[in-house]
Amino acid sequence: MNSEPRHRGHTPNLTDTLRTEADARAFLEAKRWPNGLVCAFEDCGGAGIMRYEVKASVRKNGRAVPARSLYKCKACGRQFSVTKGTIFEDSKIPLRTWLIVAQRMCVSKKSVSARQIEREFGVTHEAAWFMCHRIRWAMTDKSPMLLTGTIEADETYIGGKPRGHREHRIKSRTMSEAITESWAKKTPVFGIRERGGRVRAKVIPKVTQQAVERTVFHGVDRANARLMTDDHAVYAHISAMLPHEVIRHKSEYVRGDVHTQGIESFWAVLKRGLVGTYHHVDAGYLPQYVAEYEFRHNTRDITDAERFSALLGQVSGRLDWYVGKQAKGETPS
């Protein structure tokens, strides 16, 4: 006989909290300014804030604007709302929808697609796609810390799968030509991972010795680290930077504590999510998807509520209208 769950999950708790748009704004205010209101303008930051309520109205274009709180800074005299300077700023999509979608992306291990958001929340596909990419932009680590201890490094390749049935493909080109063509379309991703800890993954144009060594140089505390890699040629001279152990996959996968299974498990989750949830990802937008999976991996040891709070702590100062291919703002290092 089924029994009631012993612990109430984060999702029903959140939906019960965010019953109205006013609830959503109060929730974001408490998360954004836990120590009291401050000016949302970066060039001010004053603490003397006046609050006043604005009644619901209907604009000339017929758009309904709900009742909301506005704030005015006594220092600079400018007005702002709780969404000022965040990924939610000046959006026609209700803040309640934004927050629930962000929570869904935080707790779903393989993420959630824009098509799913479109069906569940009744928004257009363009709006759902826009929301998901802004949330991924906020998931990007703003100030990554150097990795220490035992570090595993590896590269993987995303996309480029030959299209169409094999019988149709071999009519126009040989299998060798098809494989060569598919490899040319693959996008390389290089990653480094602390043994049992954080991961840093980055889309790179080509897996070269220079690109790999630059990533390790800027991402690893070389004085307190030991590197594990396979026998790829790009790692041939990396022992000059830090202690280096090699596992040769042609003959072995584990030798004592020398292996790269940790970073390979991250690649497995990333690829299963990209194929199973999105089916296809354009190479120009791949860095955002990688950042999303990196965020969930690095926060895997905390609760769903804590992970959601961590994301809300990163929504400020990340406003960029052109996310993805044309992004002009901050990008992962």
C-alpha positions as CSV (number, residue, x, y, z in Angstrom):
1,M,0.0,0.0,0.0
2,N,1.4,3.4,-1.0
3,S,2.1,5.9,1.8
4,E,2.5,9.6,1.9
5,P,6.1,10.8,1.2
6,R,8.1,11.5,4.4
7,H,9.6,14.7,3.0
8,R,8.0,17.3,0.9
9,G,9.9,18.1,-2.2
10,H,11.2,21.6,-3.2
11,T,8.9,21.9,-6.2
12,P,5.5,21.8,-4.3
13,N,7.0,24.0,-1.6
14,L,8.0,26.6,-4.2
15,T,4.7,26.5,-6.2
16,D,2.8,27.0,-2.9
17,T,5.0,30.0,-2.1
18,L,4.6,31.6,-5.5
19,R,0.8,31.6,-5.8
20,T,0.7,35.1,-7.2
21,E,2.9,37.6,-9.0
22,A,3.2,39.6,-5.8
23,D,4.4,36.5,-4.0
24,A,7.1,36.0,-6.7
25,R,8.3,39.6,-6.4
26,A,8.5,39.3,-2.6
27,F,10.3,36.0,-2.9
28,L,12.9,37.4,-5.3
29,E,13.4,40.5,-3.1
30,A,14.1,38.4,0.0
31,K,16.6,36.3,-2.0
32,R,18.3,39.2,-3.7
33,W,18.6,41.5,-0.7
34,P,18.6,39.3,2.4
35,N,20.2,42.1,4.5
36,G,17.9,44.9,3.4
37,L,17.2,46.9,0.3
38,V,20.0,48.5,-1.6
39,C,20.1,50.5,-4.9
40,A,20.1,48.2,-7.9
41,F,22.2,50.5,-9.9
42,E,25.9,49.4,-9.9
43,D,27.2,52.9,-9.8
44,C,25.3,53.7,-6.6
45,G,24.5,50.9,-4.2
46,G,23.0,53.2,-1.7
47,A,21.1,51.8,1.3
48,G,18.5,54.5,1.7
49,I,15.5,53.1,-0.3
50,M,11.9,54.2,-0.3
51,R,9.2,51.7,-1.3
52,Y,5.9,52.6,-2.9
53,E,3.1,50.5,-4.4
54,V,1.9,50.8,-8.0
55,K,-1.7,49.7,-8.8
56,A,-2.5,47.3,-11.6
57,S,-3.2,49.0,-14.9
58,V,-3.8,48.4,-18.6
59,R,-1.5,50.0,-21.1
60,K,-2.7,51.6,-24.4
61,N,-1.6,48.4,-26.3
62,G,-3.9,46.3,-24.2
63,R,-1.2,44.7,-22.0
64,A,-2.2,44.2,-18.4
65,V,0.4,45.3,-15.9
66,P,0.0,43.8,-12.4
67,A,0.3,45.7,-9.2
68,R,3.9,45.8,-8.0
69,S,6.3,47.5,-5.7
70,L,8.8,50.1,-7.0
71,Y,11.7,51.5,-5.1
72,K,13.5,54.9,-5.2
73,C,17.0,55.5,-4.0
74,K,17.5,58.5,-1.8
75,A,21.1,58.8,-2.9
76,C,20.8,58.9,-6.7
77,G,17.1,59.6,-7.0
78,R,16.5,56.8,-9.5
79,Q,13.6,54.4,-9.5
80,F,14.0,50.6,-9.9
81,S,12.1,47.4,-9.4
82,V,13.2,44.0,-8.0
83,T,14.1,42.7,-11.4
84,K,16.4,45.7,-12.3
85,G,19.8,44.5,-13.5
86,T,18.8,40.8,-13.6
87,I,18.0,38.3,-16.3
88,F,14.3,39.0,-15.6
89,E,14.5,42.7,-16.3
90,D,11.8,44.3,-18.6
91,S,10.3,40.9,-19.5
92,K,6.6,40.5,-20.3
93,I,6.7,37.0,-19.0
94,P,5.4,36.8,-15.4
95,L,8.2,36.6,-12.8
96,R,6.4,33.6,-11.3
97,T,6.8,31.7,-14.5
98,W,10.5,32.7,-14.7
99,L,11.2,31.4,-11.2
100,I,9.4,28.1,-11.7
101,V,11.2,27.5,-15.0
102,A,14.5,28.3,-13.4
103,Q,13.8,25.9,-10.6
104,R,12.9,23.2,-13.1
105,M,16.2,23.7,-14.9
106,C,18.0,23.5,-11.5
107,V,16.5,20.2,-10.3
108,S,16.2,18.3,-13.6
109,K,19.4,16.2,-13.9
110,K,19.1,16.0,-17.7
111,S,17.5,19.5,-17.9
112,V,14.3,20.5,-19.6
113,S,13.8,21.6,-23.2
114,A,12.2,24.8,-24.5
115,R,9.5,22.7,-26.2
116,Q,8.6,21.2,-22.8
117,I,8.5,24.7,-21.2
118,E,6.3,25.9,-24.1
119,R,3.8,23.1,-23.5
120,E,3.7,23.3,-19.7
121,F,3.5,27.1,-19.3
122,G,1.6,28.1,-22.5
123,V,4.2,30.5,-23.8
124,T,5.5,30.7,-27.3
125,H,8.5,28.6,-28.3
126,E,10.5,31.9,-28.8
127,A,9.7,33.0,-25.3
128,A,10.6,29.6,-23.8
129,W,13.8,29.5,-25.7
130,F,14.7,33.0,-24.6
131,M,14.0,32.1,-20.9
132,C,16.1,29.0,-21.0
133,H,19.1,30.7,-22.5
134,R,19.0,33.6,-20.1
135,I,18.8,31.1,-17.2
136,R,21.8,29.2,-18.7
137,W,23.7,32.5,-18.9
138,A,23.1,33.1,-15.2
139,M,24.3,29.5,-14.5
140,T,27.8,30.4,-15.8
141,D,30.3,30.6,-13.0
142,K,31.1,34.3,-12.5
143,S,34.4,33.8,-10.6
144,P,35.6,30.2,-10.9
145,M,38.1,29.0,-8.3
146,L,41.3,27.1,-9.2
147,L,41.0,23.3,-9.0
148,T,43.3,21.5,-6.6
149,G,44.3,18.0,-5.7
150,T,44.0,15.1,-8.2
151,I,42.8,16.6,-11.5
152,E,41.4,14.6,-14.4
153,A,41.5,16.1,-17.9
154,D,39.9,14.8,-21.1
155,E,38.3,16.0,-24.3
156,T,35.1,15.0,-26.0
157,Y,33.3,15.8,-29.2
158,I,29.6,16.8,-29.6
159,G,27.4,16.4,-32.6
160,G,28.5,15.5,-36.2
161,K,26.5,12.3,-36.3
162,P,25.9,11.1,-40.0
163,R,22.3,11.9,-41.0
164,G,20.0,9.6,-43.0
165,H,19.8,5.9,-43.4
166,R,23.1,4.1,-44.2
167,E,21.7,2.7,-47.5
168,H,21.0,6.3,-48.7
169,R,24.3,7.7,-47.5
170,I,26.5,5.1,-49.3
171,K,24.9,6.0,-52.6
172,S,26.5,9.5,-52.6
173,R,29.7,8.8,-50.7
174,T,31.7,6.0,-49.1
175,M,31.5,5.2,-45.4
176,S,35.0,6.6,-45.0
177,E,33.9,9.9,-46.5
178,A,30.8,10.0,-44.4
179,I,32.9,9.5,-41.2
180,T,35.4,12.2,-42.3
181,E,32.5,14.6,-43.0
182,S,30.9,13.9,-39.6
183,W,34.1,14.4,-37.7
184,A,34.6,17.8,-39.4
185,K,31.2,18.8,-38.0
186,K,31.9,17.7,-34.4
187,T,32.5,20.4,-31.8
188,P,35.3,19.7,-29.3
189,V,34.8,20.3,-25.6
190,F,37.7,20.2,-23.1
191,G,37.2,19.6,-19.4
192,I,39.1,19.4,-16.2
193,R,37.7,17.9,-13.0
194,E,38.8,17.6,-9.4
195,R,38.6,14.0,-8.2
196,G,35.2,13.9,-6.6
197,G,34.8,17.7,-6.8
198,R,34.2,20.5,-9.3
199,V,34.4,20.4,-13.0
200,R,35.4,23.1,-15.6
201,A,34.3,22.5,-19.2
202,K,35.0,24.7,-22.2
203,V,34.1,24.6,-25.9
204,I,37.3,25.1,-27.9
205,P,37.7,25.5,-31.7
206,K,40.3,22.6,-31.9
207,V,42.0,20.3,-29.4
208,T,45.6,21.6,-29.6
209,Q,48.5,21.5,-27.2
210,Q,48.3,25.3,-26.8
211,A,44.5,25.3,-26.0
212,V,44.8,22.5,-23.5
213,E,47.8,23.9,-21.7
214,R,46.2,27.4,-21.5
215,T,43.0,25.9,-19.9
216,V,45.1,23.9,-17.4
217,F,47.3,27.0,-16.7
218,H,44.3,29.2,-15.9
219,G,42.1,26.6,-14.2
220,V,44.4,24.6,-12.0
221,D,46.4,25.4,-8.8
222,R,49.5,23.8,-10.3
223,A,51.5,23.9,-7.1
224,N,48.9,21.8,-5.3
225,A,47.6,19.5,-8.1
226,R,48.4,16.3,-9.9
227,L,47.1,15.7,-13.4
228,M,45.6,12.5,-14.8
229,T,45.1,12.2,-18.6
230,D,45.0,9.6,-21.3
231,D,47.8,9.2,-23.8
232,H,46.6,11.9,-26.3
233,A,49.5,13.7,-28.0
234,V,48.4,17.1,-26.7
235,Y,49.4,16.2,-23.2
236,A,53.0,15.2,-24.2
237,H,54.7,18.2,-22.6
238,I,52.3,19.2,-19.9
239,S,54.5,17.5,-17.2
240,A,56.6,20.7,-17.4
241,M,53.6,22.5,-15.7
242,L,52.6,20.1,-13.0
243,P,53.0,16.4,-12.0
244,H,51.4,14.2,-14.7
245,E,50.2,10.6,-14.8
246,V,49.1,8.9,-18.0
247,I,46.6,6.0,-18.4
248,R,46.8,4.2,-21.8
249,H,43.3,3.2,-22.7
250,K,44.5,0.7,-25.4
251,S,45.7,-1.6,-22.6
252,E,44.1,-0.4,-19.3
253,Y,41.5,1.9,-17.8
254,V,42.6,2.0,-14.2
255,R,46.0,1.7,-12.7
256,G,45.9,2.2,-8.9
257,D,44.5,5.7,-8.5
258,V,45.4,6.7,-12.1
259,H,42.2,7.0,-14.2
260,T,40.0,9.6,-15.9
261,Q,36.6,8.0,-15.1
262,G,35.4,11.1,-13.2
263,I,35.5,13.4,-16.2
264,E,34.3,10.7,-18.4
265,S,31.2,10.3,-16.2
266,F,30.5,14.0,-16.6
267,W,30.8,13.6,-20.4
268,A,28.2,10.8,-20.2
269,V,25.7,12.9,-18.4
270,L,26.3,15.9,-20.7
271,K,25.9,13.8,-23.9
272,R,22.8,11.9,-22.7
273,G,21.2,15.1,-21.8
274,L,22.0,16.8,-25.1
275,V,20.8,13.8,-27.1
276,G,17.9,12.7,-25.0
277,T,16.5,16.2,-24.1
278,Y,17.4,18.5,-26.9
279,H,18.2,16.0,-29.7
280,H,20.3,18.7,-31.5
281,V,22.3,21.7,-30.3
282,D,23.8,24.3,-32.6
283,A,27.5,24.6,-32.0
284,G,27.2,28.4,-31.5
285,Y,25.0,27.9,-28.5
286,L,26.8,24.8,-27.1
287,P,28.8,26.8,-24.5
288,Q,25.6,27.8,-22.7
289,Y,24.4,24.2,-22.5
290,V,27.8,23.1,-21.2
291,A,27.7,25.8,-18.5
292,E,24.3,24.5,-17.4
293,Y,25.5,21.0,-16.9
294,E,28.7,22.3,-15.2
295,F,26.5,24.3,-12.8
296,R,24.4,21.3,-11.8
297,H,27.5,19.1,-11.5
298,N,29.2,21.5,-9.2
299,T,26.2,21.9,-7.0
300,R,25.2,18.2,-6.9
301,D,26.1,17.8,-3.2
302,I,23.6,20.4,-2.0
303,T,19.8,20.3,-1.9
304,D,17.5,21.4,-4.7
305,A,16.5,24.4,-2.6
306,E,20.1,25.4,-2.0
307,R,20.9,24.9,-5.7
308,F,18.0,27.2,-6.6
309,S,19.1,29.8,-4.1
310,A,22.7,29.6,-5.6
311,L,21.3,30.3,-9.0
312,L,19.2,33.3,-7.8
313,G,22.4,34.6,-6.3
314,Q,23.9,34.8,-9.8
315,V,21.0,36.5,-11.7
316,S,22.2,40.1,-10.8
317,G,24.6,41.8,-13.2
318,R,24.2,39.2,-15.9
319,L,21.8,41.1,-18.2
320,D,22.6,40.5,-21.8
321,W,20.0,40.9,-24.5
322,Y,21.9,38.7,-27.0
323,V,22.5,35.4,-25.3
324,G,24.1,32.6,-27.4
325,K,25.9,33.1,-30.7
326,Q,25.8,36.9,-30.5
327,A,26.5,37.3,-26.8
328,K,28.5,40.4,-26.1
329,G,28.7,40.2,-22.3
330,E,30.6,38.0,-19.9
331,T,31.7,34.6,-21.1
332,P,33.2,31.7,-19.3
333,S,37.0,31.9,-19.0
